[in-house]
Amino acid sequence: MRRRVKDCIEVSDYTSLDQLIGTLNAIRDSLPADAEPELRLRGDDVFGRRLSITYFRELSAEEADCEERYAAATLPATDGAIDQLREQLDAVDYEQPKRRMRRVA
């Protein structure tokens, strides 16, 4: 199963319009075809505003190696663990608290 991660590029607000257009074009051209990029304006007046571009990318070789190492360790533990937990929780007796009637004056 291939996995993709969401990555982010931030463009500061201190740039000319021509530079911004050039930067956005360069970013768009460098993204993979299935990146599903989104552009958002983030921040506020106190900390400043930034253009944030989020997109999906494939895992790098190092990330995939790390993911594979940890995924193999967690798979056997979760195989059926949710069903066991559900059975344990279904076995717990739970008594709903009685509702108190409020007096209306």
Steps between C-alpha positions, in 0.01 A plus 500: 500500500644836398465779746517873440564775751379857506779755473494878524676795335463847649554822306558813709292811438799728438540463125398675182207376296724399209726302736198333659359396161840366396536307827150350473565398137830334597332313787213386278740374233707305753207316661406147389184456292298340784609748769153657553647840603303751707582867558394670823568829670599436861597712796378822651595865545717430804718218370474582131331330210636228277387323189500130578506242224424147614537200272534123508827328417637148505711394797874541456712184512608577857142571613371183331772292669412645842126456434550138398708426808239639741194378310627141517534530878146633554300282260496176704395688814197658332389188313165437669581723798207729420259206499637380834460846648145526368412165661649611832308827494176326409543276805515797741173567682411863474212651685374830372470769767148592597382835374395752757186698447543873528236699677349782306407793716 
